[in-house]
Amino acid sequence: MGKGFNPDSLKSFLSWEKMGTRFGAIGLAVLLWLFVVSNNEYSMAIDMPIEARNLPARHALKEEVPSTAKVRLHGTGRSLFKTIVLKNFIPNFKLVLDLERISEEYEFRLNDYFERYPQKVVIPSTFDVNYVEVIYPSSVHISIDEYKEKVVSVYPDILIKPAPGYALVGPPVISPDSVKIAGSRDIVENITEVFSETDTVIDATNNISILLSLKVARGQLIEYTPKSVSFQQSVQSISERIISEIPVRILNQRENLQAFVSPQTVSLTVVGGIDFIAKLKPEDIFISIDFNMWNSRKQFYDLKVQAPSDVIEWMDLSPQSIELVVTKRAG
């Protein structure tokens, strides 16, 4: 049994919006067909690449050169259609600006320039179209400067948020941590550092190892070597560990007095990345008492704890205060 008639489908098909789209597509196809098969001649505006070549040795551009110009070409409908289809795949379709004799500044008035040097308009003969004029831009300003190279530090512009129960451990490792920049002397001399493109990692649970592209300031013609850097960051699950036998150090001792602490070692619990705290040694935690706080009428003193920066927190110091015994040195 065949499908029944659906009034809603017909209504949708005949809706003004869809009908307009269909008729527009059909009309465009008909016009395109007439244009392609036609031997009539037309003029058409087409984007054409601009190539600035023969930059003087040891010089660099200070400003970007427009990548394309809108030009008017003349030819048959078939030839113009062929040009539109193939122009992005043929390297010898471009406008050439010769910079060989420029010292610092020059204004290329494009129509005058290409009228004087028609060979700088490069169009394959197989396209069978003729150049008429440049529509836009009317001119191109060229500014060049001495070439300079310099090495600057790289800073990653990346935000990492570990997942609950995880922590970043240690500083990130950037490789290489500096790059060579090259270009116009005026621009290069004012650059002291470069940053990576902005990136974000959310809810990280594993070590991060990614490639970061370097951020190029808009309008700055600077070469980077290399163009990207490796970024690595350790991410570890959070755990805790009791560390015992941590020595107590006495600060600011006096030459005529000898001081002892009792007990000589203490213990505490550290919280941090599981691999990081597993490698901690008692000597890595600095626990001290300041002899300047000593008073002959006071027996017990509080301790000062300095843990490595990647320890998230410490707790349960035992004992929390110790006895400071002071005697005179013999002789």
N, C-alpha and C positions, 0 to 999 in steps of 0.2 A: 504494500500500500504506500503510495507516495506521500510526501510531507504535505501537511495542510497549509493553506494560505495564512500568512501572518501579517495582519494589517500594520502592526508596529514596525515590522522590518521595512515595509514599503514607505511608511511615514518617515523613518530614519533615512532611507535612501534618497527620498525626495526633499529632505530638509534643505533650506536655502544655503546653509553653510557648506554642506557636503556637495551639493550641486554646483555651487560656485567654484569649489576647489577642483571638481572634475572637469568642468568646462574650461577653467583656467589652464589646467594641465594639457587638455586636448588642444586648446588654442596655441599654447606655447610650442607643443610638438609640431603642429602644422607650420607655424612660422619658422621654426628651426629647420624643418625639412625643406621648406621653400628657400631658406637662406643657404643651406648647404649645397643643394643641387643647382643653385642659381649661378649663372655666369655673369650676372650683373655686378657692377663694381660698387663698393661701399667704402666709407671711412669709419674707423672704429677706434675707440680709446682702449688701450691695453696697457697693463702694468709690465714694465720692462726692467730687469735688474740693472743696477749701477755697479760698476767695478772701478775702484780707484787703484791704479797700478803705478809702478816705477817710483815708489817713495824713495827720496834721497837716502843714501847710506847713513846709518847711525842716527836716523831720525824716526819719529813716531807721530801719529796723528793725535792731536789734542781733543778733537771733537769727532763724534760719530758722523759718518757720511750716510745720507739716506740710502736704504737698501734698494729702493725701486723708484722709478719715475713713471708717471702716466703719460704715454705718448700716443699720438694719432698715427695710425697706419692706414694705408690705402691698398685695396686689392679686391679680387672677386670674393663673393660670399664663400665659395669653397676654400679659397686660399686663406681667408681670415679665420675660418673655422679650424682649418688645419693648424694654423699658428696658435690659436687658443689651446688646442688639445696638446700640442707637442712642446710648447715653449718652456715648460717646467722640466723637461727631460733632455733638452739640448743645451749644452754649455755655451755654444757660440750664438747666443741670443742675448745681447746686452749693450749697454751704453758704457763706453770706456772714458774715464777721466785720467789723463796723463799728468802725474805730479812731478815729473823729473826735474823741471826747471823752477819749481816753487821754493822760495827761501823760507818764509814764515807764514804769510797770509796770502790768500788769493780767493777771488770771487769768480766762480765759473757761471757765466750767463749762458745757460744751456743751449738755447736756440742759436745764439751767435756762435758759440763754440762748435756745435755740430754742423753748422752751415760752413764754417771755415775748415773743419776737419771731418768731412762726411765719412771717412774710413773708420772713425771712432764709433759709428753706429754699426754694430755687428749683427747682421741678420742672415741666416743661411739662405742661399739662393733657392733651395728647394721649397722654402716657404712661399716664394713668389708674391711677396707683398713689398710695398714701398713705404719708407719712413716719410712722414709729413712734418711733424713738429712735436716738441715737448709741451704738454699741457700744464703739468705740475710736477715738481716745483719749477719756478722760472729760473732759479739760480741755486747753486750749492756753494756754501762757504767752506773753504779748506784752511785749517790752521794746523801747522806742524811745529814740532819742538825737538830738541836734542833727545836722543834715546838714553834711558838710564835704567839700571838694574839695582835691586836692593833685596836683602833678606829680612823678612819681618815675621813676628810671632803669629801663631794661629790660635784663636779662641773659639771653642764650640758654643754655638747658640742652641742648646738643647735642654729641654726640661724633662727630667725623669722622675716619675712618681712611682715608688715601689708599691706593690700590693700590700694590703694589711698582713702583718706577720713577717714582712721582709724589709731589708734595709740596704742602702748603698754603702759599700765598704771600700775605703781607700779613695784616693783621687782618681779621676779618669785618666786614661792613657791616650794621648794624641800622637799619631805617627803619620808623617813627621810633625813635629811641633812648630816648625817654621817652614816658610815657602819663599821662593824667589818671585818677586814681582818685577815687571818690566813694562816700559812705555814712556810716555812723555815725562821729561824731567820735572816739570812743574807739578804734575800730578803725583808722581812717585815720591818726590821729596816730602810731600804732605801726608803720606800714609805711614803710620807707625805700627799698625796691626791690622789683621784681617779676621773676619768672622765667617763661620760656616752658615749655610742656609738654616733657617729656623726649623727645628724638629721637636717632636714631643713623643714620649713613650709613657703610657699610662698603665698602671697595675703590672709593673715589671716583676717577674718571678724568676727569671733566668739572667745569667750574665749577658750583657749587651755588647754586641760587636757589629758595628755598621759603618758604612762609608758615607761621609758627609761632604757634599759639594761646597765649594767656597763661594761666598756671597760677593758679587761684583756690584759696586755702586753704579746706579743708573747713569748712563752717559759717559762713564769712565772707560777709556780704551786701555785696559790693563791686562797683561798676560800673566797667568799664574802657572808656576811650575813647582809641584804638580797642581792639578785643578781640583783635587779632592784629598781628604785625609781620612785615616782610619781612626775610629773612636771606640774605645773599650771601657766598660764600667762593670765592676764586680757587683752582683746582686745576690745576697744570701738570706736564707731564712733566719729569723731571730731566735736565739736560744740564750740560755744562761749557764754559767759555770762557776763553781767555787774554786778560788785560787788561794792556796795556803802558802805558808813560809815566805811571806812577803817581808823583806827586810825593812826596818825602820831606820831612817837616816836622821842624824842630828845636824841641824843647820846652825851656822854662826857660833861655832865652838870657840872658847877662849884658850889662849896659850897657857895660862896659869892654873886652869881648872880642867879636870878630866870628867867627862860625862858618860853615863851608861843608861841604857833604857831596859826596862823589864816589863813585859817580855821583849825580846829582840826582834821577833817577827809577829805578824798578824795575818788574818785571812779576811777575805770579803767575797761577795758574789758580783760577777760582772754580767751585763746583758749586752748582746751585740750579734753580729753575723756569726753563724755557727762555725764556719771555717776559720774566721778571724780569731775568735776567742779561744778556739782549740789550740792555736799556735802561741797564745800569750804565755810568757814566762813570768815568774814572780818579780824579776828585775825590771820588767816592762812597766810596772806600776810604781809610781814614786810616792811613797808614804813618808812623811817627815814630821819632825817636831822642832820648833824654833827655840834655840837656847836663850834667846833674848827674852823669852817669856818666863824664864826660870825665876822662881822665888823660893828662898830657903825655907819659907813657912808653908810652901805648897808641895804636895807629893805627886799628884796625878795631873796629867796634861792631855788635852785633846789633840788628835792627830789631823794632819792635813793630807788629803788624798788627791793625787793628780793621775788620772787615767788617760791612756791614749785617746786621741780624738774620735776614733771609730768605735769606742765603747759608748753605747747609747746611755747607759746609766750603771752605777754601782750601788750596792746596798749590803746590809748585814755585815758591817765592819765589826770584827771581833778580835780583841776588845776595842771599844771605842776610845778609851783613854788608857795611857800607860804611865808607869812610874819613871820619873827621871831622877837618877842617882848622881850626885855631883861630889867629887873629892878634889883636894888640892894635888897638883902634880908634885912628885918628889924632886928635890934638888932645885 
